[in-house]
Amino acid sequence: MLIARIVGDLVATQKHSSHEGCKLLLVQPLNLDGSDRGDAVVAVDAVDAGVGDRVLLVTEGFSAMTSVGRPQSPIDMAVIGFIDNIELLSDAIPAAPQKPAPKKKSQRQA
Protein backbone atom coordinates (compact mmCIF):
# COMPACT_ATOMS: atom_id res chain seq x y z
CA MET A 1 0.00 0.00 0.00
CA LEU A 2 1.04 3.57 -0.63
CA ILE A 3 0.14 6.91 0.87
CA ALA A 4 -1.38 9.11 -1.82
CA ARG A 5 -3.43 12.23 -2.55
CA ILE A 6 -6.36 12.51 -4.96
CA VAL A 7 -5.49 15.10 -7.61
CA GLY A 8 -8.36 14.66 -10.06
CA ASP A 9 -11.23 12.69 -11.53
CA LEU A 10 -11.01 10.74 -14.75
CA VAL A 11 -13.82 10.19 -17.24
CA ALA A 12 -13.50 7.35 -19.76
CA THR A 13 -16.42 6.98 -22.14
CA GLN A 14 -14.96 3.76 -23.59
CA LYS A 15 -13.72 1.21 -21.07
CA HIS A 16 -13.78 -2.48 -20.22
CA SER A 17 -17.32 -3.65 -19.39
CA SER A 18 -16.27 -4.65 -15.86
CA HIS A 19 -15.44 -1.00 -15.17
CA GLU A 20 -18.98 0.24 -15.86
CA GLY A 21 -20.20 2.20 -12.86
CA CYS A 22 -16.71 2.51 -11.34
CA LYS A 23 -15.39 5.91 -10.34
CA LEU A 24 -11.86 6.51 -11.66
CA LEU A 25 -9.45 8.87 -9.92
CA LEU A 26 -6.07 10.44 -10.65
CA VAL A 27 -3.94 9.69 -7.61
CA GLN A 28 -0.51 11.10 -6.71
CA PRO A 29 1.60 8.73 -4.56
CA LEU A 30 3.42 10.54 -1.74
CA ASN A 31 6.64 10.16 0.23
CA LEU A 32 6.44 10.16 4.03
CA ASP A 33 7.28 13.86 4.09
CA GLY A 34 4.27 14.61 1.84
CA SER A 35 6.26 15.31 -1.32
CA ASP A 36 5.26 13.71 -4.62
CA ARG A 37 6.59 10.20 -5.27
CA GLY A 38 6.78 9.59 -9.01
CA ASP A 39 3.96 10.21 -11.45
CA ALA A 40 0.22 10.30 -10.80
CA VAL A 41 -1.65 7.06 -11.54
CA VAL A 42 -5.23 6.03 -12.33
CA ALA A 43 -7.06 4.06 -9.63
CA VAL A 44 -10.57 2.74 -9.09
CA ASP A 45 -12.31 4.34 -6.09
CA ALA A 46 -13.65 2.00 -3.40
CA VAL A 47 -14.36 4.64 -0.72
CA ASP A 48 -15.93 7.66 -2.50
CA ALA A 49 -12.79 9.79 -2.20
CA GLY A 50 -12.52 13.29 -3.64
CA VAL A 51 -9.88 15.74 -4.82
CA GLY A 52 -7.51 16.70 -2.01
CA ASP A 53 -8.18 13.62 0.15
CA ARG A 54 -5.17 11.75 1.51
CA VAL A 55 -5.77 8.05 0.93
CA LEU A 56 -4.41 4.51 1.00
CA LEU A 57 -3.62 3.22 -2.47
CA VAL A 58 -3.28 -0.50 -3.14
CA THR A 59 -1.06 -1.26 -6.14
CA GLU A 60 -1.37 -5.00 -6.57
CA GLY A 61 -3.96 -6.31 -9.02
CA PHE A 62 -5.66 -9.00 -6.94
CA SER A 63 -5.98 -6.71 -3.91
CA ALA A 64 -7.29 -3.90 -6.11
CA MET A 65 -9.86 -6.11 -7.87
CA THR A 66 -11.23 -7.65 -4.71
CA SER A 67 -11.33 -4.38 -2.75
CA VAL A 68 -13.75 -2.90 -5.28
CA GLY A 69 -15.77 -6.10 -5.51
CA ARG A 70 -14.79 -6.89 -9.08
CA PRO A 71 -12.72 -10.07 -9.13
CA GLN A 72 -11.42 -11.09 -12.55
CA SER A 73 -11.43 -7.44 -13.71
CA PRO A 74 -8.41 -5.72 -15.28
CA ILE A 75 -7.72 -3.41 -12.31
CA ASP A 76 -4.20 -2.62 -11.12
CA MET A 77 -4.80 0.05 -8.46
CA ALA A 78 -7.57 1.03 -6.08
CA VAL A 79 -8.16 3.64 -3.40
CA ILE A 80 -9.19 1.63 -0.35
CA GLY A 81 -9.15 4.02 2.63
CA PHE A 82 -8.84 7.55 3.97
CA ILE A 83 -5.81 8.70 5.99
CA ASP A 84 -6.83 10.88 8.92
CA ASN A 85 -3.44 11.27 10.57
CA ILE A 86 0.16 10.15 10.16
CA GLU A 87 2.42 10.12 13.20
CA LEU A 88 6.13 9.46 12.73
CA LEU A 89 9.03 9.26 15.11
CA SER A 90 11.33 12.23 14.64
CA ASP A 91 14.14 10.00 13.37
CA ALA A 92 11.93 7.81 11.12
CA ILE A 93 12.47 9.96 8.03
CA PRO A 94 16.09 10.11 6.91
CA ALA A 95 17.37 13.63 6.57
CA ALA A 96 18.07 14.87 3.09
CA PRO A 97 21.79 14.86 2.33
CA GLN A 98 23.36 18.22 3.03
CA LYS A 99 25.13 19.88 0.14
CA PRO A 100 28.46 21.40 1.11
CA ALA A 101 28.49 25.16 1.22
CA PRO A 102 30.06 26.72 -1.86
CA LYS A 103 33.70 27.67 -1.38
CA LYS A 104 34.30 31.38 -1.18
CA LYS A 105 36.85 32.88 -3.48
CA SER A 106 39.75 34.23 -1.54
CA GLN A 107 40.18 37.95 -1.88
CA ARG A 108 43.46 39.20 -3.27
CA GLN A 109 45.37 41.62 -1.19
CA ALA A 110 46.30 44.86 -2.87
C-alpha positions as CSV (number, residue, x, y, z in Angstrom):
1,M,0.0,0.0,0.0
2,L,1.0,3.6,-0.6
3,I,0.1,6.9,0.9
4,A,-1.4,9.1,-1.8
5,R,-3.4,12.2,-2.5
6,I,-6.4,12.5,-5.0
7,V,-5.5,15.1,-7.6
8,G,-8.4,14.7,-10.1
9,D,-11.2,12.7,-11.5
10,L,-11.0,10.7,-14.7
11,V,-13.8,10.2,-17.2
12,A,-13.5,7.3,-19.8
13,T,-16.4,7.0,-22.1
14,Q,-15.0,3.8,-23.6
15,K,-13.7,1.2,-21.1
16,H,-13.8,-2.5,-20.2
17,S,-17.3,-3.7,-19.4
18,S,-16.3,-4.6,-15.9
19,H,-15.4,-1.0,-15.2
20,E,-19.0,0.2,-15.9
21,G,-20.2,2.2,-12.9
22,C,-16.7,2.5,-11.3
23,K,-15.4,5.9,-10.3
24,L,-11.9,6.5,-11.7
25,L,-9.4,8.9,-9.9
26,L,-6.1,10.4,-10.7
27,V,-3.9,9.7,-7.6
28,Q,-0.5,11.1,-6.7
29,P,1.6,8.7,-4.6
30,L,3.4,10.5,-1.7
31,N,6.6,10.2,0.2
32,L,6.4,10.2,4.0
33,D,7.3,13.9,4.1
34,G,4.3,14.6,1.8
35,S,6.3,15.3,-1.3
36,D,5.3,13.7,-4.6
37,R,6.6,10.2,-5.3
38,G,6.8,9.6,-9.0
39,D,4.0,10.2,-11.5
40,A,0.2,10.3,-10.8
41,V,-1.7,7.1,-11.5
42,V,-5.2,6.0,-12.3
43,A,-7.1,4.1,-9.6
44,V,-10.6,2.7,-9.1
45,D,-12.3,4.3,-6.1
46,A,-13.7,2.0,-3.4
47,V,-14.4,4.6,-0.7
48,D,-15.9,7.7,-2.5
49,A,-12.8,9.8,-2.2
50,G,-12.5,13.3,-3.6
51,V,-9.9,15.7,-4.8
52,G,-7.5,16.7,-2.0
53,D,-8.2,13.6,0.1
54,R,-5.2,11.8,1.5
55,V,-5.8,8.1,0.9
56,L,-4.4,4.5,1.0
57,L,-3.6,3.2,-2.5
58,V,-3.3,-0.5,-3.1
59,T,-1.1,-1.3,-6.1
60,E,-1.4,-5.0,-6.6
61,G,-4.0,-6.3,-9.0
62,F,-5.7,-9.0,-6.9
63,S,-6.0,-6.7,-3.9
64,A,-7.3,-3.9,-6.1
65,M,-9.9,-6.1,-7.9
66,T,-11.2,-7.7,-4.7
67,S,-11.3,-4.4,-2.7
68,V,-13.8,-2.9,-5.3
69,G,-15.8,-6.1,-5.5
70,R,-14.8,-6.9,-9.1
71,P,-12.7,-10.1,-9.1
72,Q,-11.4,-11.1,-12.6
73,S,-11.4,-7.4,-13.7
74,P,-8.4,-5.7,-15.3
75,I,-7.7,-3.4,-12.3
76,D,-4.2,-2.6,-11.1
77,M,-4.8,0.0,-8.5
78,A,-7.6,1.0,-6.1
79,V,-8.2,3.6,-3.4
80,I,-9.2,1.6,-0.3
81,G,-9.2,4.0,2.6
82,F,-8.8,7.5,4.0
83,I,-5.8,8.7,6.0
84,D,-6.8,10.9,8.9
85,N,-3.4,11.3,10.6
86,I,0.2,10.1,10.2
87,E,2.4,10.1,13.2
88,L,6.1,9.5,12.7
89,L,9.0,9.3,15.1
90,S,11.3,12.2,14.6
91,D,14.1,10.0,13.4
92,A,11.9,7.8,11.1
93,I,12.5,10.0,8.0
94,P,16.1,10.1,6.9
95,A,17.4,13.6,6.6
96,A,18.1,14.9,3.1
97,P,21.8,14.9,2.3
98,Q,23.4,18.2,3.0
99,K,25.1,19.9,0.1
100,P,28.5,21.4,1.1
101,A,28.5,25.2,1.2
102,P,30.1,26.7,-1.9
103,K,33.7,27.7,-1.4
104,K,34.3,31.4,-1.2
105,K,36.8,32.9,-3.5
106,S,39.8,34.2,-1.5
107,Q,40.2,37.9,-1.9
108,R,43.5,39.2,-3.3
109,Q,45.4,41.6,-1.2
110,A,46.3,44.9,-2.9
